[in-house]
Amino acid sequence: MGVDTAIEFTDSLLYEKTGQHLSDLQCCILQQVWGGKTYRAIAAIAGYSEGHIKDVASQLWRLLSDVLGERITKGN
């Protein structure tokens, strides 16, 4: 599965379960994490602080964990 397919799948699943779509920043984080980027590198690419990226990513991993029923982290 490629990154674009994974993001589409994740967005569809999230919408089905919560009625929310992934934000542009959440999509960016998923895409860059898939490519092995650090939060610092993602912050530089997206134009946000590293702390903001970490906060948004943490919320994203928790949300996906709730939706999927298993622990989701940057590493998996």
Secondary structure, DSSP 8 states (H G I E B T S, - for coil): --HHHHHHHHHHHHHHHHS----HHHHHHHHHHHTT--HHHHHHHHTS-HHHHHHHHHHHHHHHHHHHTS---TT-
